[in-house]
């Protein structure tokens, strides 16, 4: 008994989101005393918000495709996600007494579509295991075995044998992930990539006519295409919203990394919109050849191809009238309507953020090279992924890997 007490070490986890709580659970299970600190009054506030519209926890697609959703960070994240993949995450959820199902899109949800029951069961299990929670504690200083928090306007210092940082990125700051840790880490010599908007909308230059008459219009049954630097073309079907100053919604979010990187490089970025993705150019031409004399252009588009509203306006925004003189020319336009963007929506308004603690700043256990004994997990790390459960999976998986790393470090 005395030996066990001597072997038990104290670990501080800063951040009570999915990554932090997963790390806390694994570290506690290894026999160490865990104290979780968070700036907010309650845990997992962003996680709960994500569950409002249906808690998409992970994705059911095959692993080789799944891991590629992390773009150029796929190889790095493979270390953690291969050890705690979608199947392992689902099994973990089932152990909490929550059933899951796979939706038609391949996304995985809790049976009741809610985040709250899962979180409630998880927090109870953590507290029953001995994890202690300290809410309304905001980190202001950090060293290898000490964290200073602001708590109700007073400084509180906590010491530990190891520290886990899991404070999120900088999206939805009112829920806790405000990126305030950035300067604390850079002051400690940690390389951190600038935090940027991800899974975000974009600003574009619209005509006054589009702004006043068509802002808020859904753009449905379309496909977007983006050409990468190596010539590869990425194409996805879906829908989004044309706003007064640009575009929002799931389809544009899926291209956010490519568009943002293009804007960073040259100040603007563009993609092509296919208004008739289920029809070939030949099929479109055939329908457009059904011309009626004296029929207006808008009626002609509606009758032959059911192109109306905001699609017609976007067509006129992108091409001069001379481009529509023949069915062949018009078909080419409808299948490749260019649209340009010049800025991302503010990071405070977006789903997730890119940037964070660089891969070169941590070892294979996600421990900071500049601060031995301090580990990082979740969205604080420099990676990004599209929506569809990939974000949460990586947060859980990096937290799981860090728990093993902490135990290894302490032993």
C-alpha positions in Angstrom: 0.0 0.0 0.0 2.8 2.4 0.9 4.7 1.6 -2.3 1.5 2.3 -4.4 1.2 5.7 -2.6 4.8 6.5 -3.4 4.4 5.5 -7.0 1.4 7.7 -7.5 2.3 11.0 -9.2 0.3 14.1 -9.7 -0.7 15.3 -13.2 -2.4 18.6 -14.2 -4.6 18.6 -17.2 -5.4 22.1 -18.5 -8.6 22.1 -20.6 -11.8 20.1 -19.9 -12.7 19.3 -23.6 -12.7 15.9 -25.2 -8.9 15.8 -25.6 -8.2 16.8 -22.0 -10.8 14.5 -20.5 -9.5 11.5 -22.6 -6.0 12.2 -21.4 -7.3 12.5 -17.8 -9.1 9.2 -18.0 -6.1 7.3 -19.3 -3.6 8.9 -16.8 -6.0 8.2 -13.9 -6.4 4.6 -15.1 -2.6 4.2 -15.0 -2.7 5.0 -11.2 -1.9 8.7 -11.1 -3.7 11.5 -9.4 -5.3 13.8 -12.0 -6.4 17.4 -11.5 -8.4 18.9 -14.4 -8.5 22.7 -14.7 -10.6 24.8 -17.0 -11.3 28.5 -17.5 -15.1 28.0 -17.9 -17.7 27.0 -15.2 -18.4 23.6 -16.8 -16.7 21.0 -19.0 -16.9 20.4 -22.8 -18.9 23.5 -23.7 -17.9 23.4 -27.4 -18.6 19.7 -27.5 -22.1 20.3 -26.2 -22.7 23.1 -28.8 -21.5 20.7 -31.5 -24.2 18.3 -30.3 -27.1 20.7 -30.7 -27.7 19.9 -34.3 -26.9 16.2 -33.9 -23.7 14.9 -32.3 -21.5 13.6 -35.2 -18.8 11.8 -33.2 -16.8 10.1 -35.9 -17.0 8.6 -39.4 -17.4 5.0 -40.6 -15.3 5.1 -43.8 -12.4 2.8 -44.3 -9.2 3.8 -42.5 -7.0 4.5 -45.5 -9.5 7.1 -46.7 -10.2 8.3 -43.1 -6.6 9.2 -42.3 -6.2 11.2 -45.5 -8.9 13.7 -44.3 -6.1 15.2 -42.2 -4.3 16.5 -45.4 -0.6 17.0 -45.0 -0.7 16.1 -41.3 -2.1 12.6 -42.0 1.2 10.8 -41.4 1.8 12.7 -38.1 -1.7 12.0 -36.8 -1.6 8.3 -37.9 0.4 7.6 -34.8 -2.4 8.6 -32.5 -5.5 7.8 -34.6 -4.3 4.3 -35.6 -4.2 3.5 -31.8 -7.6 5.0 -31.1 -9.6 4.9 -34.4 -13.3 5.2 -35.2 -14.0 1.7 -34.1 -12.2 2.1 -30.8 -14.0 5.4 -30.2 -17.4 3.8 -30.8 -16.5 0.9 -28.5 -15.5 3.5 -25.8 -18.9 5.3 -26.3 -20.7 2.0 -25.9 -18.9 1.4 -22.7 -20.4 4.6 -21.4 -23.9 3.1 -22.1 -24.5 5.1 -25.2 -25.6 3.4 -28.4 -24.4 4.6 -31.8 -25.6 4.4 -35.4 -24.2 5.1 -38.9 -26.1 7.7 -40.9 -26.6 7.6 -44.7 -23.5 9.8 -45.2 -21.3 7.4 -43.2 -21.2 9.7 -40.2 -21.5 8.1 -36.8 -23.9 9.5 -34.2 -25.1 8.6 -30.7 -28.5 7.0 -31.0 -30.3 10.0 -29.5 -28.2 12.4 -31.5 -27.2 14.3 -28.3 -23.9 15.1 -26.6 -25.2 15.7 -23.1 -26.0 12.1 -22.0 -22.6 10.9 -23.2 -20.8 13.8 -21.4 -22.9 13.2 -18.2 -22.0 9.5 -18.1 -18.3 10.3 -18.8 -17.9 13.0 -16.1 -19.5 10.7 -13.6 -17.1 7.9 -14.5 -14.1 10.3 -14.2 -15.2 11.6 -10.8 -15.9 8.1 -9.5 -12.3 7.2 -10.6 -10.9 10.0 -8.6 -10.3 12.8 -11.2 -10.7 16.2 -9.5 -12.1 19.2 -11.3 -11.2 22.8 -10.8 -13.4 25.1 -12.9 -13.0 28.9 -13.6 -9.2 28.6 -13.6 -7.5 30.3 -16.6 -3.8 29.5 -17.2 -1.6 32.6 -17.2 1.9 31.2 -16.7 3.5 27.8 -17.3 6.8 26.1 -16.4 7.9 22.4 -16.6 6.2 21.4 -13.3 4.0 24.4 -12.4 1.0 26.2 -13.7 -0.3 29.6 -12.6 -4.0 30.2 -13.0 -6.2 33.2 -12.6 -9.1 32.2 -10.4 -11.7 34.9 -9.5 -9.0 37.6 -10.0 -6.4 35.9 -7.8 -3.3 33.9 -8.8 -3.4 30.2 -7.9 -0.2 28.1 -8.4 -0.5 24.3 -8.9 2.5 21.9 -9.1 2.6 18.6 -10.8 4.9 15.8 -12.0 3.6 16.2 -15.5 1.2 18.6 -17.3 -1.2 18.1 -20.2 -2.3 21.1 -22.2 -5.6 20.6 -24.1 -7.0 24.1 -24.4 -8.4 23.9 -28.0 -7.7 26.3 -30.9 -9.3 29.7 -31.3 -12.7 29.1 -32.7 -15.8 29.9 -30.6 -13.7 31.7 -28.0 -16.8 32.4 -25.8 -16.9 28.7 -25.1 -13.3 28.6 -23.9 -10.9 28.0 -26.7 -9.6 31.5 -27.2 -6.0 30.7 -28.1 -4.7 32.8 -25.1 -2.2 30.0 -24.5 -0.3 31.0 -27.7 1.9 33.6 -26.1 2.5 31.4 -23.0 4.0 28.7 -25.2 6.0 31.0 -27.4 7.5 32.7 -24.3 8.7 29.2 -23.4 10.4 28.7 -26.7 7.8 26.5 -28.3 7.3 26.9 -32.1 3.6 27.5 -32.8 2.0 28.1 -36.2 -0.4 31.0 -36.4 -4.0 30.1 -35.6 -6.3 30.5 -38.7 -9.9 29.9 -39.6 -10.8 26.4 -40.8 -14.2 24.9 -41.8 -15.2 28.4 -42.5 -17.1 30.7 -44.9 -15.4 33.2 -47.2 -15.8 36.7 -48.4 -16.4 37.5 -52.1 -17.2 40.6 -54.1 -20.9 40.4 -55.2 -22.8 42.9 -57.3 -25.4 45.1 -55.6 -28.1 43.2 -57.4 -27.0 39.9 -55.9 -26.6 41.4 -52.4 -30.0 43.0 -52.3 -32.1 40.4 -54.0 -30.4 37.0 -53.5 -28.4 37.2 -50.2 -29.3 34.1 -48.1 -30.2 32.0 -51.1 -29.3 28.3 -50.9 -27.1 26.9 -53.6 -28.2 23.3 -54.0 -27.3 20.4 -56.2 -24.0 21.8 -57.2 -20.4 20.5 -57.3 -17.3 22.6 -56.6 -13.8 21.9 -58.0 -10.5 23.1 -56.9 -7.1 22.6 -58.7 -4.2 21.9 -56.4 -0.7 23.1 -57.0 0.3 19.6 -58.4 -2.5 19.7 -60.9 -4.8 17.3 -59.0 -8.5 18.4 -59.1 -10.6 18.0 -56.0 -14.3 17.8 -56.7 -17.2 17.6 -54.1 -20.9 17.7 -54.5 -23.2 19.4 -51.9 -24.8 22.7 -51.0 -24.1 26.0 -49.3 -25.5 29.5 -48.8 -24.8 32.6 -50.8 -24.6 35.3 -48.3 -24.5 39.1 -48.7 -20.7 39.1 -48.6 -19.7 35.6 -49.7 -20.5 31.9 -49.0 -21.2 29.8 -46.0 -22.2 26.2 -45.5 -20.9 22.6 -45.7 -19.8 22.5 -49.3 -17.6 25.7 -49.0 -16.3 24.5 -45.6 -15.0 21.3 -47.4 -12.7 23.5 -49.5 -11.6 25.9 -46.7 -8.1 24.6 -46.4 -7.4 25.0 -50.1 -9.0 28.4 -50.4 -7.4 29.8 -47.3 -3.9 28.6 -48.4 -4.5 30.2 -51.8 -5.5 33.5 -50.2 -2.4 33.3 -47.9 -0.2 32.8 -51.0 -1.7 35.4 -53.4 -4.4 37.4 -51.7 -7.3 35.6 -53.5 -8.4 32.1 -54.4 -11.0 30.7 -56.6 -12.9 27.5 -57.5 -15.2 26.3 -60.3 -18.9 25.6 -59.7 -20.8 23.0 -61.7 -24.5 23.8 -61.7 -25.4 20.5 -63.3 -23.1 17.9 -61.7 -25.4 14.9 -62.6 -25.5 15.8 -66.3 -22.6 15.5 -68.8 -21.8 18.5 -71.0 -23.3 16.6 -74.0 -26.6 16.1 -72.1 -26.7 19.8 -71.2 -26.0 20.8 -74.8 -28.8 18.6 -76.1 -31.3 20.2 -73.8 -30.1 23.7 -74.6 -30.7 23.1 -78.3 -34.4 23.2 -77.6 -34.6 26.9 -78.4 -37.9 28.9 -78.7 -37.9 32.2 -80.6 -38.4 35.4 -78.5 -38.1 33.5 -75.2 -36.2 35.4 -72.5 -32.8 34.0 -71.4 -34.1 33.3 -67.8 -37.1 31.4 -69.0 -35.0 29.5 -71.5 -32.7 28.3 -68.6 -35.6 27.4 -66.4 -37.5 25.5 -69.1 -34.5 23.5 -70.4 -32.4 22.9 -67.3 -34.4 24.2 -64.3 -31.7 26.8 -63.7 -33.2 29.7 -61.7 -32.7 32.3 -59.0 -29.2 32.7 -57.5 -27.7 30.3 -60.1 -28.8 32.5 -62.9 -27.4 35.6 -61.1 -24.0 33.9 -60.4 -23.8 32.9 -64.1 -24.2 36.6 -65.1 -21.7 37.6 -62.3 -19.1 35.4 -63.9 -19.5 35.7 -67.6 -20.4 38.4 -70.2 -23.6 37.8 -72.3 -21.5 37.0 -75.3 -20.4 33.8 -73.6 -24.0 32.4 -74.0 -24.4 32.7 -77.7 -24.5 29.0 -78.5 -25.7 25.9 -76.6 -22.1 24.6 -76.6 -20.7 27.8 -75.1 -23.5 28.1 -72.6 -23.1 24.5 -71.5 -19.3 25.0 -70.9 -20.2 28.0 -68.7 -22.9 26.2 -66.7 -20.4 23.3 -66.0 -17.6 25.6 -64.8 -18.7 28.9 -63.2 -15.7 30.6 -61.5 -16.1 32.3 -58.2 -13.3 34.1 -56.3 -12.7 34.8 -52.6 -10.4 37.2 -50.9 -10.7 36.5 -47.1 -11.8 33.9 -44.6 -14.6 34.6 -42.1 -13.3 35.6 -38.7 -11.8 32.8 -36.5 -14.3 33.7 -33.7 -17.2 32.6 -36.0 -15.9 29.4 -37.5 -16.2 25.7 -36.7 -12.5 25.0 -36.1 -9.1 26.4 -36.4 -5.8 25.5 -38.2 -2.4 26.2 -36.8 -1.1 25.5 -33.3 1.8 23.6 -31.7 4.1 22.5 -34.6 4.9 18.9 -35.3 8.6 19.8 -34.8 7.8 21.1 -31.3 6.8 17.7 -29.9 8.2 14.2 -29.7 6.3 11.0 -30.7 4.4 11.1 -27.4 3.3 14.7 -28.0 5.6 16.0 -25.3 7.1 19.4 -25.9 10.8 19.3 -26.7 11.3 22.7 -25.1 9.5 21.7 -21.9 10.0 18.0 -20.9 7.0 16.8 -18.9 4.5 19.1 -20.7 2.3 17.4 -23.3 -0.2 18.8 -25.8 -3.4 17.3 -27.2 -6.4 18.1 -29.4 -6.9 21.2 -31.4 -3.9 23.0 -29.8 -1.7 20.9 -32.2 -1.1 22.1 -35.8 -3.6 20.0 -37.8 -7.0 20.4 -39.3 -9.7 18.3 -40.8 -13.1 18.7 -42.5 -16.4 18.2 -40.5 -17.8 14.7 -40.4 -16.5 13.5 -37.1 -12.8 13.8 -38.1 -12.2 16.7 -35.7 -13.5 14.9 -32.6 -11.8 11.7 -33.5 -8.4 13.4 -33.6 -9.1 15.2 -30.3 -10.0 11.9 -28.6 -7.0 10.0 -30.2 -4.4 12.6 -29.3 -5.7 12.7 -25.7 -5.5 8.9 -25.6 -1.9 9.0 -27.0 -0.8 11.7 -24.5 -2.2 9.6 -21.6 0.2 6.7 -22.6 3.0 9.2 -23.0 2.5 10.8 -19.6 2.5 7.4 -17.9 5.7 6.4 -19.8 7.3 9.7 -18.8 6.4 9.3 -15.1 7.6 5.7 -14.9 
